[in-house]
């Protein structure tokens, strides 16, 4: 069985806001003056987070497509709780005309759209149901996939996701590392006696890989592991990082992984396609 690869993107932010200041300060304190000035003055440039056309063009060049998970965050801003700021400030509305149009375009042209479950939705059935319904209203049809924001998972999350009508979850992975969590190389059914709801593990998230000392060695090792175990290699590259000025090297490494997997004759599939294959294979 050839190596199977699934490409995906979490859409946390569609426009840059408070990051103009926070990113500039972070780089300034780190001694990276050039990047600090870039963040300070990029407010005058075209939105650096709107990278959908860049991703689409890149993937079309390689004849592959991906799954986009859109966030519908509803956390209210609390000025006296700094821990709340990163979640509540700068968020987007999925039903705004520009974003809804992009969601529909991706869906109609062969990319997959799923829900990026809001920060607290992993333990809230009402939130999961509401967010799923709102995204489906934009698309005009059912969605089957979800990945939780910050990969939040509890012992009840998968049951709640299933109750909300989702068919698969793609949240099972590391938030600060790369690799196959619990040596899960293949999707699995997490609910006892239920072969309708599937978990598709995530192996590589952009920043976790880019923080490694030897990036190429790390991703080659994971490709080889997936290949050896007839596994599924799932990548998660946030859409905002496809801006070389702000995230140098990130999109290049994404391309390198695609190229290497194609060199090994890997099969590329959408997460929804993988779900249907695994479920149909059980019936």
C-alpha positions in Angstrom: 0.0 0.0 0.0 1.5 3.4 -1.0 2.1 6.1 1.6 -1.0 8.3 2.0 -0.6 12.0 2.6 -3.3 14.5 3.7 -2.7 18.2 3.6 -4.6 20.6 5.9 -4.8 24.2 7.1 -6.2 25.6 10.3 -7.6 29.1 9.6 -7.1 30.8 13.0 -6.9 34.4 11.7 -7.7 35.8 8.3 -6.3 39.3 9.0 -3.5 40.7 11.1 -4.5 42.9 14.0 -2.8 43.1 17.4 0.1 41.0 16.0 1.4 44.2 14.3 2.5 45.3 17.8 3.1 42.0 19.6 5.2 40.5 16.8 7.2 43.7 16.5 8.0 43.7 20.2 8.9 40.0 20.3 11.4 40.4 17.5 12.8 43.6 19.0 13.4 42.0 22.3 15.0 39.0 20.5 17.4 41.4 18.7 15.8 40.8 15.3 15.6 44.5 14.3 14.8 43.8 10.6 11.8 41.6 11.5 10.6 44.0 14.2 10.5 46.8 11.6 8.7 44.5 9.1 5.9 43.8 11.6 5.6 47.5 12.6 5.3 48.8 9.1 3.4 45.8 7.5 0.2 47.5 8.6 0.5 49.6 5.4 0.9 46.5 3.2 -1.7 44.1 1.8 -3.2 41.8 4.5 -0.3 39.3 5.1 -2.6 36.7 6.5 -4.9 36.4 3.4 -2.9 33.6 1.8 -5.7 31.5 0.2 -4.7 32.3 -3.4 -1.1 31.5 -2.7 -1.9 28.1 -1.1 -4.3 27.2 -4.0 -1.8 28.1 -6.6 1.0 26.2 -4.9 -1.1 23.1 -4.5 -2.4 23.3 -8.0 1.2 23.3 -9.3 1.7 19.9 -7.6 -1.7 18.5 -8.5 -2.8 18.2 -4.9 -5.6 19.6 -2.7 -6.2 20.1 1.0 -8.7 20.5 3.8 -9.3 23.9 5.3 -10.7 24.1 8.9 -12.4 27.4 9.5 -12.8 28.8 13.0 -16.1 30.3 14.4 -14.8 31.7 17.7 -17.4 33.4 20.0 -15.3 34.1 23.1 -16.1 37.7 24.3 -13.2 40.1 24.9 -12.4 40.6 28.6 -10.1 43.6 29.0 -9.0 42.6 32.5 -8.1 39.0 31.6 -5.0 39.1 29.5 -5.1 35.3 28.9 -8.3 35.9 27.0 -6.9 38.5 24.6 -5.3 36.1 22.2 -8.5 34.1 21.8 -10.9 37.0 21.5 -9.1 39.8 19.7 -8.7 39.9 15.9 -11.0 37.0 15.2 -13.0 36.8 12.1 -16.7 36.1 11.2 -17.1 33.2 9.0 -20.3 34.7 7.6 -18.7 38.0 6.5 -19.1 38.3 2.7 -15.4 38.0 1.8 -14.7 34.9 4.0 -18.0 33.2 3.1 -17.2 33.7 -0.5 -13.7 32.2 0.0 -15.2 29.2 1.9 -17.7 28.5 -0.9 -15.0 28.9 -3.6 -12.7 26.4 -2.0 -15.6 23.9 -1.5 -16.8 24.3 -5.1 -13.4 23.9 -6.6 -12.5 20.6 -5.0 -10.8 21.6 -1.7 -12.5 20.3 1.5 -13.9 22.6 4.2 -14.2 21.5 7.8 -14.8 23.2 11.1 -12.0 24.4 13.4 -13.9 24.0 16.6 -13.8 27.0 18.9 -11.6 27.0 22.0 -14.3 25.8 24.4 -16.3 23.7 22.0 -14.4 20.5 22.8 -16.6 20.1 25.9 -19.8 21.8 24.7 -22.3 20.1 22.5 -24.3 23.3 21.9 -21.2 25.1 20.6 -20.3 22.2 18.3 -23.8 22.1 17.0 -24.1 25.8 16.5 -20.7 26.2 14.8 -21.4 23.2 12.5 -24.8 24.6 11.5 -23.4 28.1 10.7 -20.7 26.7 8.5 -23.1 24.4 6.7 -25.5 27.3 6.1 -22.6 29.1 4.2 -21.8 26.0 2.2 -25.3 24.8 1.6 -24.5 21.2 2.5 -23.3 19.0 5.4 -19.7 19.0 6.6 -18.2 15.9 8.1 -14.8 17.0 9.6 -13.5 18.9 12.5 -10.2 19.9 14.2 -10.4 21.5 17.6 -8.7 24.9 18.2 -5.4 24.3 20.1 -6.1 20.6 19.5 -8.2 20.7 22.7 -9.5 17.2 23.5 -11.1 15.7 26.6 -12.3 12.2 27.3 -15.8 13.3 26.1 -14.9 15.3 23.0 -15.2 12.5 20.4 -18.5 11.4 21.8 -19.8 15.0 21.6 -18.5 15.5 18.1 -20.2 12.4 17.0 -23.5 13.6 18.7 -23.1 16.9 16.8 -23.1 15.0 13.5 -19.4 15.0 12.7 -17.9 11.9 11.0 -14.2 12.4 11.7 -11.9 14.4 14.0 -8.4 15.5 13.0 -7.3 16.9 16.4 -5.2 13.9 17.7 -1.6 15.1 17.6 1.1 17.1 19.4 0.8 20.8 20.1 4.5 21.3 20.8 6.2 18.4 19.0 5.9 16.3 15.8 5.3 12.6 15.3 2.7 9.9 15.6 1.1 10.3 19.0 0.8 7.0 20.8 2.3 5.4 17.7 -1.0 5.8 15.9 0.0 5.6 12.2 -3.5 4.9 10.9 -6.9 6.4 11.6 -8.9 4.7 14.3 -12.4 4.3 15.7 -12.3 5.8 19.2 -15.9 5.0 20.3 -16.5 1.4 21.4 -18.9 -0.4 19.1 -19.0 2.6 16.7 -17.5 2.3 13.3 -19.0 5.4 11.9 -16.8 8.0 13.7 -13.1 8.1 12.9 -10.1 9.9 14.3 -7.4 10.8 11.8 -4.1 11.5 13.6 -2.0 14.6 12.7 1.7 14.1 12.5 3.3 17.4 11.5 2.3 20.9 12.5 4.2 23.8 10.9 5.7 25.6 13.9 6.5 22.4 15.7 8.6 21.2 12.8 10.2 24.6 12.1 11.5 24.8 15.7 13.6 21.7 15.2 17.3 22.0 14.6 17.5 19.7 11.6 14.1 20.2 9.8 14.8 18.1 6.8 16.0 15.1 8.9 12.9 15.4 11.1 10.4 15.4 8.3 12.2 12.7 6.3 12.2 10.5 9.4 8.4 10.9 9.8 7.8 10.2 6.1 9.9 7.0 6.4 8.0 5.9 9.5 4.6 6.5 7.8 5.8 4.6 4.7 7.2 1.7 6.8 3.9 1.4 8.7 1.6 1.8 5.7 0.4 4.9 7.6 -1.3 8.2 6.8 0.8 11.3 7.1 -1.3 14.4 8.0 0.3 17.9 7.7 -1.2 21.0 9.3 0.1 24.3 7.9 -1.8 27.3 9.2 -2.8 29.5 6.3 -1.4 32.7 7.8 2.2 31.3 7.6 2.3 31.3 3.8 3.9 34.7 3.9 7.7 34.3 3.4 8.5 37.7 4.9 6.8 36.9 8.2 7.5 33.2 8.3 10.6 32.6 6.3 11.1 29.0 5.1 7.6 27.7 6.2 6.0 27.5 2.8 9.3 26.2 1.2 9.4 23.3 3.7 5.7 22.6 2.9 6.6 22.3 -0.7 9.7 20.2 0.0 7.5 17.6 1.9 5.1 17.5 -1.0 7.9 17.0 -3.4 9.5 14.3 -1.3 6.2 12.4 -0.9 5.6 12.6 -4.6 9.1 11.3 -5.3 8.1 8.3 -3.2 4.9 7.8 -5.2 2.7 8.8 -2.3 -1.0 9.1 -2.7 -2.5 12.4 -1.7 -6.1 12.4 -0.4 -8.4 14.8 1.4 -9.2 13.9 5.0 -12.9 13.4 4.0 -11.8 10.9 1.3 -9.7 9.0 3.9 -12.7 8.9 6.2 -15.0 7.4 3.5 -12.4 4.8 2.5 -11.9 3.6 6.1 -15.6 3.5 6.9 -16.5 1.8 3.6 -13.7 -0.7 4.2 -15.5 -1.9 7.4 -18.9 -2.4 5.7 
